[in-house]
Amino acid sequence: MKHLLFYSSILLFCFSCKKENSKKWTEIKITVTDYLTGAPIEDVTCALYEKNSLGNLDLIYQSSTTTGLFEYGFKANGNKQYVVTSSAPNDKYYMVSFLPYLELYKFQKNEFTFSTVGYGFLKLDIQNQACFNTDDKLIFKRENLSLPNDETNWSNERLGCYTYTSPDYFIVPVGTHKYSWQVTKNNIMTEYSAEIIVTEGAFLTFNLYY
C-alpha cells in the first residue's frame, strides 16, 4: 500500500509538472487581410517583441509571410510583457491600425487580425472665387466614410481671398472621402460638404471652391 501511494505521488507530481510547463507556452496567430474585401494580404511582416525594464521593445522574432498568415509559439517569461506588430509593403498598402502594437495574453493562444487597404493619391485645390473682403474665413476637414478612425481635425482658419493648391499629392486610403467646410463671409457662416471616391493607385484633385 505504501508503494502504491508512493508511485501515485510520483505520477501526480509528474503530471503537475507537465501541466505547469504547458501553461508557459504562448501561441500567436496573426491574420492580415484587406479591410474592405477580407482577402489575405501578401508580403506581410509580423514581429514579436518583449518589453524590457526601460519600457523599450526588444525584438524576439520576426518573419515575413506571403499568405497573410503568421503563426508562432514560444515560452513566455511570466514577469515580462510581450507585444506583436504587423506591417505591409509601403508601396502597396495602407495599414488600418488602431494601436501601434497589440499586447499578448501569456500562456494561451492569441489570435489577432490586422487590416490593410490600398491607397490612392490626392491633392487639394482651394479657391475663394467670390471673395467678399479680407475678413472671409474658411475651415475644412476630411473624413473617410469607408474606414474607421480616418478623420482629420478642422483646419486652421484660411482668411481673406485665399487660394491654395497642394504642391504634391498626399497618400490617402481607398474609400469614399467626405470633405466638410465652413465659410464665413459678411459675418454669415455657411456649411458645405462633398464626397470624392479614391480608388487604388488613382491620382485625384479635390476642388474646394467657395
KESEVEX-90265 format. One record per residue: residue number from 1; x, y, z of N, C-alpha, C, O in turn. Coordinates in steps of 0.05 Angstrom, whole numbers. Layout:
<recs>
> NUM, X, Y, Z, X, Y, Z, X, Y, Z, X, Y, Z
...
</recs>
This chain:
<recs>
> 1, 17, -24, 0, 0, 0, 0, 17, 25, 0, 11, 45, -13
> 2, 39, 24, 16, 58, 47, 16, 70, 51, -11, 73, 74, -20
> 3, 77, 29, -25, 89, 32, -52, 69, 44, -71, 77, 60, -88
> 4, 44, 36, -69, 23, 47, -86, 20, 77, -82, 17, 92, -101
> 5, 20, 85, -57, 17, 114, -51, 41, 129, -61, 39, 152, -71
> 6, 65, 117, -59, 90, 129, -68, 89, 134, -98, 95, 156, -108
> 7, 82, 112, -113, 81, 115, -142, 59, 134, -151, 62, 149, -171
> 8, 37, 134, -136, 15, 153, -143, 25, 182, -139, 18, 199, -155
> 9, 40, 186, -118, 51, 213, -113, 70, 222, -135, 69, 245, -144
> 10, 86, 203, -145, 105, 209, -167, 89, 217, -192, 95, 236, -206
> 11, 69, 200, -198, 53, 206, -222, 39, 233, -220, 38, 248, -239
> 12, 28, 239, -196, 14, 264, -192, 34, 287, -195, 27, 308, -207
> 13, 58, 284, -185, 79, 305, -186, 87, 309, -215, 89, 332, -224
> 14, 91, 288, -230, 99, 290, -259, 77, 303, -275, 82, 320, -292
> 15, 53, 295, -269, 30, 307, -283, 28, 337, -278, 23, 353, -296
> 16, 33, 344, -253, 32, 373, -245, 54, 388, -259, 50, 411, -268
> 17, 78, 376, -261, 100, 390, -275, 93, 394, -304, 98, 415, -315
> 18, 82, 373, -317, 75, 375, -345, 54, 396, -349, 56, 412, -368
> 19, 35, 397, -331, 13, 416, -334, 24, 445, -330, 16, 463, -344
> 20, 42, 448, -310, 54, 474, -305, 70, 483, -329, 69, 507, -337
> 21, 86, 465, -341, 103, 472, -364, 85, 480, -388, 92, 498, -403
> 22, 63, 466, -391, 46, 472, -414, 34, 500, -412, 28, 512, -432
> 23, 31, 509, -388, 20, 536, -384, 39, 558, -393, 31, 580, -399
> 24, 65, 551, -394, 85, 570, -401, 85, 576, -431, 97, 595, -440
> 25, 72, 559, -447, 73, 561, -476, 53, 582, -485, 29, 581, -477
> 26, 62, 600, -502, 44, 621, -512, 44, 619, -543, 65, 617, -555
> 27, 21, 620, -554, 18, 617, -583, 7, 643, -595, -8, 658, -583
> 28, 16, 648, -620, 7, 672, -634, -3, 664, -662, 9, 649, -676
> 29, -26, 675, -669, -36, 671, -696, -45, 699, -706, -64, 710, -694
> 30, -33, 709, -727, -39, 735, -738, -49, 731, -766, -36, 718, -783
> 31, -72, 743, -772, -82, 743, -800, -83, 772, -809, -93, 790, -795
> 32, -72, 777, -833, -72, 804, -844, -89, 803, -869, -83, 789, -888
> 33, -110, 820, -870, -129, 819, -892, -135, 847, -902, -129, 867, -889
> 34, -147, 848, -925, -157, 873, -936, -182, 880, -921, -201, 864, -919
> 35, -183, 904, -910, -205, 912, -892, -232, 912, -907, -253, 906, -896
> 36, -231, 919, -933, -256, 922, -948, -265, 895, -961, -289, 891, -963
> 37, -246, 878, -968, -254, 854, -982, -250, 828, -966, -262, 808, -972
> 38, -234, 830, -945, -228, 806, -929, -207, 788, -940, -201, 767, -928
> 39, -196, 795, -964, -176, 778, -977, -149, 779, -962, -142, 800, -951
> 40, -134, 757, -961, -108, 757, -947, -88, 775, -962, -90, 778, -987
> 41, -70, 787, -947, -50, 805, -959, -23, 791, -960, -15, 779, -941
> 42, -10, 793, -983, 16, 781, -987, 38, 800, -977, 34, 824, -973
> 43, 62, 788, -974, 86, 803, -967, 83, 820, -942, 89, 844, -941
> 44, 73, 806, -921, 69, 819, -895, 91, 811, -876, 100, 788, -876
> 45, 100, 830, -860, 120, 824, -839, 107, 826, -812, 94, 847, -805
> 46, 110, 806, -795, 99, 805, -768, 123, 802, -749, 143, 789, -755
> 47, 120, 814, -725, 142, 814, -706, 132, 811, -678, 111, 820, -671
> 48, 148, 797, -661, 143, 794, -633, 164, 809, -617, 188, 806, -623
> 49, 156, 824, -597, 174, 840, -581, 170, 834, -551, 148, 827, -543
> 50, 191, 837, -536, 190, 835, -507, 196, 863, -496, 215, 876, -504
> 51, 180, 872, -477, 185, 897, -464, 207, 894, -443, 205, 876, -425
> 52, 227, 911, -444, 249, 910, -425, 243, 928, -401, 222, 940, -400
> 53, 261, 929, -382, 257, 944, -357, 254, 974, -362, 243, 988, -345
> 54, 264, 983, -384, 262, 1012, -391, 236, 1019, -406, 231, 1042, -412
> 55, 220, 998, -412, 196, 1002, -427, 200, 1001, -457, 181, 1005, -472
> 56, 225, 996, -466, 230, 994, -495, 224, 966, -504, 221, 947, -488
> 57, 223, 963, -530, 216, 937, -542, 241, 924, -554, 255, 935, -570
> 58, 246, 899, -545, 267, 883, -556, 256, 862, -575, 237, 847, -567
> 59, 266, 860, -599, 256, 842, -619, 263, 813, -611, 286, 806, -605
> 60, 242, 796, -610, 245, 767, -604, 245, 751, -629, 261, 732, -632
> 61, 226, 757, -646, 223, 741, -671, 209, 758, -692, 191, 773, -686
> 62, 217, 754, -717, 205, 769, -739, 205, 750, -763, 224, 735, -768
> 63, 183, 752, -779, 181, 735, -802, 163, 748, -823, 145, 763, -816
> 64, 168, 742, -848, 151, 752, -870, 134, 729, -880, 143, 706, -880
> 65, 110, 735, -889, 92, 714, -899, 80, 723, -925, 74, 747, -929
> 66, 77, 705, -943, 64, 711, -969, 35, 703, -970, 21, 706, -990
> 67, 25, 693, -947, -3, 683, -947, -21, 700, -929, -45, 695, -928
> 68, -9, 720, -916, -26, 736, -897, -30, 722, -871, -46, 732, -855
> 69, -16, 700, -865, -20, 685, -840, 7, 681, -827, 26, 672, -839
> 70, 8, 688, -801, 33, 686, -785, 26, 670, -760, 8, 676, -745
> 71, 41, 648, -755, 37, 632, -732, 64, 626, -718, 84, 621, -732
> 72, 64, 629, -692, 89, 625, -677, 83, 618, -648, 62, 626, -637
> 73, 100, 602, -636, 97, 594, -608, 123, 598, -593, 144, 594, -605
> 74, 122, 604, -567, 146, 608, -552, 140, 605, -522, 116, 607, -514
> 75, 160, 601, -506, 157, 600, -477, 160, 629, -466, 182, 640, -466
> 76, 139, 639, -456, 139, 666, -445, 149, 667, -417, 144, 649, -401
> 77, 163, 689, -410, 171, 694, -383, 148, 707, -368, 137, 727, -377
> 78, 141, 695, -345, 118, 705, -331, 120, 733, -321, 100, 746, -315
> 79, 145, 743, -319, 149, 771, -309, 152, 791, -331, 156, 815, -326
> 80, 149, 783, -356, 153, 801, -379, 127, 806, -393, 108, 791, -391
> 81, 127, 828, -408, 104, 834, -426, 113, 831, -455, 136, 836, -461
> 82, 94, 822, -471, 101, 817, -500, 80, 831, -517, 56, 832, -511
> 83, 89, 841, -540, 71, 854, -559, 77, 844, -587, 100, 834, -593
> 84, 58, 846, -605, 62, 839, -633, 55, 863, -651, 38, 879, -644
> 85, 68, 864, -674, 62, 884, -694, 60, 871, -721, 69, 849, -725
> 86, 49, 885, -740, 47, 876, -767, 50, 899, -786, 40, 921, -780
> 87, 62, 894, -809, 65, 916, -828, 64, 904, -856, 72, 882, -861
> 88, 53, 920, -875, 51, 912, -903, 69, 930, -919, 77, 951, -910
> 89, 76, 922, -944, 94, 939, -960, 83, 967, -964, 59, 971, -971
> 90, 99, 987, -959, 90, 1015, -960, 81, 1023, -988, 66, 1041, -991
> 91, 92, 1009, -1009, 85, 1017, -1036, 59, 1004, -1045, 51, 1008, -1068
> 92, 47, 988, -1028, 22, 974, -1037, -2, 979, -1019, -24, 981, -1028
> 93, 3, 982, -992, -19, 982, -974, -17, 1004, -953, 4, 1014, -947
> 94, -40, 1010, -943, -43, 1030, -921, -53, 1014, -897, -75, 1002, -899
> 95, -38, 1013, -875, -47, 997, -852, -69, 1011, -838, -68, 1035, -831
> 96, -90, 996, -832, -113, 1006, -816, -106, 999, -787, -114, 977, -778
> 97, -92, 1016, -773, -82, 1010, -747, -97, 1026, -726, -100, 1050, -728
> 98, -106, 1012, -705, -119, 1025, -683, -99, 1031, -661, -102, 1050, -645
> 99, -78, 1014, -659, -56, 1017, -640, -30, 1009, -654, -31, 994, -673
> 100, -8, 1021, -645, 18, 1014, -659, 25, 985, -655, 40, 973, -671
> 101, 16, 972, -633, 21, 944, -628, -2, 933, -610, -16, 948, -598
> 102, -3, 906, -609, -23, 893, -592, -9, 876, -572, 11, 862, -578
> 103, -19, 877, -547, -6, 862, -525, -16, 833, -524, -40, 828, -528
> 104, 2, 815, -518, -4, 786, -516, -16, 779, -489, -8, 791, -468
> 105, -33, 759, -489, -40, 746, -464, -22, 721, -462, -22, 704, -479
> 106, -6, 720, -440, 13, 699, -437, 0, 672, -430, -22, 671, -418
> 107, 14, 651, -438, 6, 623, -432, -20, 615, -444, -35, 599, -433
> 108, -27, 626, -467, -51, 618, -481, -48, 624, -511, -27, 635, -519
> 109, -68, 617, -526, -67, 623, -555, -78, 650, -560, -100, 656, -552
> 110, -63, 667, -575, -71, 694, -582, -77, 695, -611, -61, 687, -628
> 111, -101, 705, -619, -108, 708, -647, -114, 737, -652, -131, 749, -639
> 112, -101, 748, -672, -104, 777, -679, -109, 779, -709, -101, 763, -725
> 113, -124, 800, -716, -127, 807, -744, -119, 836, -748, -129, 854, -736
> 114, -100, 839, -766, -92, 866, -775, -104, 870, -803, -106, 852, -819
> 115, -111, 895, -808, -124, 901, -834, -109, 922, -849, -97, 940, -838
> 116, -110, 920, -875, -98, 940, -893, -118, 947, -915, -138, 933, -919
> 117, -112, 968, -929, -127, 975, -954, -106, 986, -973, -85, 995, -965
> 118, -114, 986, -999, -97, 1000, -1018, -100, 1030, -1014, -116, 1039, -998
> 119, -84, 1045, -1029, -86, 1074, -1027, -84, 1088, -1054, -75, 1076, -1074
> 120, -93, 1112, -1054, -91, 1129, -1077, -77, 1155, -1070, -66, 1158, -1048
> 121, -78, 1174, -1088, -63, 1199, -1084, -82, 1223, -1089, -97, 1223, -1108
> 122, -81, 1242, -1071, -100, 1264, -1072, -85, 1291, -1067, -66, 1292, -1052
> 123, -95, 1311, -1081, -86, 1338, -1075, -110, 1357, -1073, -131, 1351, -1084
> 124, -106, 1379, -1060, -127, 1399, -1057, -123, 1423, -1074, -100, 1433, -1078
> 125, -145, 1434, -1086, -145, 1459, -1100, -166, 1476, -1086, -190, 1472, -1090
> 126, -157, 1497, -1071, -175, 1514, -1056, -175, 1542, -1067, -154, 1553, -1071
> 127, -199, 1552, -1073, -201, 1579, -1084, -226, 1594, -1073, -248, 1584, -1074
> 128, -220, 1617, -1063, -243, 1635, -1055, -251, 1650, -1080, -240, 1672, -1085
> 129, -270, 1639, -1095, -277, 1650, -1121, -296, 1674, -1119, -299, 1689, -1139
> 130, -308, 1678, -1096, -326, 1701, -1093, -318, 1716, -1067, -334, 1718, -1048
> 131, -294, 1725, -1068, -283, 1738, -1044, -299, 1763, -1037, -304, 1780, -1054
> 132, -307, 1766, -1011, -321, 1789, -1003, -302, 1810, -992, -303, 1833, -1001
> 133, -285, 1802, -973, -265, 1821, -963, -244, 1805, -948, -244, 1780, -948
> 134, -226, 1819, -935, -204, 1806, -920, -213, 1791, -895, -197, 1776, -883
> 135, -238, 1794, -888, -249, 1780, -864, -261, 1753, -872, -270, 1739, -854
> 136, -262, 1746, -897, -272, 1720, -905, -256, 1698, -889, -232, 1700, -885
> 137, -271, 1677, -882, -258, 1656, -866, -267, 1629, -876, -290, 1624, -883
> 138, -247, 1610, -877, -252, 1583, -885, -239, 1564, -866, -216, 1568, -858
> 139, -253, 1542, -858, -241, 1519, -844, -253, 1494, -858, -275, 1495, -868
> 140, -237, 1472, -857, -246, 1448, -870, -234, 1424, -857, -215, 1426, -841
> 141, -246, 1400, -863, -235, 1375, -853, -243, 1352, -872, -261, 1356, -888
> 142, -229, 1329, -869, -235, 1306, -886, -242, 1282, -868, -230, 1278, -847
> 143, -261, 1266, -878, -268, 1241, -864, -271, 1219, -884, -285, 1222, -905
> 144, -259, 1196, -878, -262, 1172, -896, -287, 1157, -886, -286, 1145, -864
> 145, -308, 1156, -902, -332, 1143, -895, -330, 1113, -897, -348, 1098, -887
> 146, -309, 1103, -909, -306, 1074, -913, -289, 1060, -891, -289, 1036, -889
> 147, -274, 1076, -875, -256, 1065, -855, -261, 1078, -829, -268, 1102, -828
> 148, -256, 1064, -807, -258, 1076, -780, -233, 1092, -774, -212, 1086, -783
> 149, -236, 1112, -757, -213, 1127, -746, -196, 1140, -768, -172, 1144, -763
> 150, -207, 1147, -790, -192, 1161, -811, -205, 1188, -816, -221, 1191, -835
> 151, -200, 1206, -798, -213, 1233, -799, -193, 1254, -790, -179, 1250, -770
> 152, -192, 1276, -803, -174, 1298, -795, -189, 1317, -777, -214, 1318, -776
> 153, -174, 1333, -762, -186, 1355, -747, -193, 1378, -765, -184, 1379, -788
> 154, -208, 1397, -755, -213, 1421, -771, -187, 1435, -776, -170, 1437, -758
> 155, -184, 1446, -799, -160, 1460, -807, -158, 1487, -792, -177, 1496, -779
> 156, -135, 1499, -794, -132, 1527, -785, -149, 1545, -803, -156, 1537, -825
> 157, -155, 1569, -793, -171, 1587, -809, -155, 1597, -833, -132, 1605, -831
> 158, -168, 1597, -856, -157, 1610, -880, -172, 1636, -884, -197, 1636, -887
> 159, -158, 1658, -885, -171, 1684, -884, -168, 1699, -911, -149, 1695, -926
> 160, -187, 1716, -916, -186, 1734, -939, -191, 1720, -966, -204, 1699, -967
> 161, -179, 1731, -987, -183, 1720, -1014, -163, 1697, -1018, -143, 1700, -1033
> 162, -168, 1675, -1005, -148, 1653, -1002, -149, 1635, -1026, -170, 1627, -1036
> 163, -126, 1628, -1036, -123, 1607, -1056, -99, 1589, -1049, -79, 1598, -1038
> 164, -102, 1563, -1055, -81, 1545, -1048, -84, 1519, -1065, -106, 1509, -1069
> 165, -61, 1509, -1076, -61, 1484, -1089, -38, 1467, -1077, -16, 1477, -1076
> 166, -44, 1443, -1069, -23, 1425, -1058, 0, 1423, -1077, -4, 1417, -1100
> 167, 24, 1427, -1068, 48, 1424, -1086, 52, 1395, -1094, 63, 1390, -1116
> 168, 44, 1376, -1077, 48, 1348, -1083, 23, 1333, -1075, 7, 1342, -1059
> 169, 20, 1309, -1087, -1, 1291, -1078, 5, 1279, -1051, 29, 1274, -1045
> 170, -15, 1274, -1035, -11, 1260, -1010, -27, 1234, -1010, -47, 1231, -1024
> 171, -17, 1215, -995, -28, 1188, -995, -53, 1187, -978, -53, 1197, -955
> 172, -75, 1175, -988, -99, 1171, -973, -109, 1142, -978, -106, 1133, -1001
> 173, -120, 1129, -959, -130, 1102, -963, -155, 1103, -982, -168, 1123, -984
> 174, -159, 1081, -996, -182, 1080, -1014, -208, 1082, -998, -209, 1077, -974
> 175, -229, 1091, -1012, -255, 1094, -999, -268, 1120, -1007, -258, 1135, -1023
> 176, -291, 1124, -996, -306, 1149, -1000, -298, 1170, -980, -302, 1166, -956
> 177, -286, 1191, -989, -277, 1212, -971, -296, 1236, -972, -304, 1245, -994
> 178, -304, 1245, -949, -322, 1268, -947, -307, 1292, -936, -295, 1292, -915
> 179, -308, 1314, -952, -297, 1339, -943, -320, 1357, -933, -340, 1359, -947
> 180, -316, 1368, -910, -335, 1387, -899, -321, 1414, -895, -298, 1414, -886
> 181, -334, 1436, -901, -321, 1462, -897, -342, 1483, -888, -366, 1481, -896
> 182, -332, 1502, -873, -349, 1524, -864, -337, 1550, -874, -313, 1555, -871
> 183, -354, 1566, -886, -346, 1591, -898, -361, 1614, -885, -385, 1613, -882
> 184, -346, 1634, -876, -358, 1658, -865, -351, 1682, -882, -328, 1689, -886
> 185, -372, 1694, -893, -370, 1719, -909, -391, 1739, -900, -414, 1731, -897
> 186, -382, 1763, -897, -401, 1785, -888, -415, 1776, -862, -439, 1782, -859
> 187, -400, 1763, -844, -410, 1754, -818, -431, 1733, -820, -446, 1728, -800
> 188, -434, 1720, -842, -453, 1698, -846, -437, 1672, -851, -422, 1670, -869
> 189, -442, 1652, -834, -428, 1626, -836, -446, 1606, -851, -469, 1602, -844
> 190, -435, 1593, -871, -449, 1573, -887, -433, 1547, -887, -408, 1548, -890
> 191, -446, 1525, -884, -433, 1499, -884, -437, 1484, -910, -458, 1486, -923
> 192, -416, 1470, -919, -417, 1455, -944, -404, 1427, -940, -389, 1423, -920
> 193, -409, 1409, -958, -396, 1383, -958, -398, 1371, -985, -416, 1377, -1001
> 194, -378, 1354, -992, -378, 1339, -1017, -361, 1315, -1013, -344, 1313, -995
> 195, -365, 1295, -1031, -351, 1269, -1028, -335, 1264, -1053, -341, 1273, -1075
> 196, -313, 1249, -1049, -296, 1241, -1071, -288, 1211, -1066, -280, 1205, -1044
> 197, -290, 1195, -1086, -283, 1166, -1083, -254, 1162, -1093, -247, 1168, -1116
> 198, -238, 1152, -1075, -210, 1146, -1081, -207, 1116, -1086, -213, 1100, -1069
> 199, -197, 1109, -1109, -191, 1081, -1116, -161, 1077, -1115, -145, 1095, -1116
> 200, -153, 1051, -1114, -125, 1044, -1112, -109, 1054, -1135, -115, 1048, -1158
> 201, -88, 1069, -1129, -70, 1079, -1150, -78, 1104, -1164, -64, 1114, -1182
> 202, -103, 1114, -1158, -113, 1137, -1172, -100, 1163, -1163, -92, 1166, -1140
> 203, -97, 1182, -1181, -87, 1209, -1175, -110, 1228, -1179, -120, 1232, -1202
> 204, -119, 1241, -1158, -144, 1257, -1159, -139, 1284, -1146, -120, 1288, -1130
> 205, -155, 1304, -1154, -155, 1330, -1143, -182, 1337, -1133, -202, 1334, -1147
> 206, -184, 1346, -1108, -209, 1355, -1096, -210, 1386, -1098, -193, 1399, -1087
> 207, -231, 1396, -1112, -234, 1424, -1115, -252, 1435, -1093, -276, 1428, -1092
> 208, -241, 1452, -1077, -256, 1465, -1056, -259, 1494, -1063, -242, 1511, -1056
> 209, -280, 1501, -1076, -285, 1528, -1085, -308, 1540, -1069, -328, 1527, -1064
> 210, -304, 1565, -1061, -324, 1578, -1044, -326, 1607, -1050, -342, 1621, -1037
</recs>
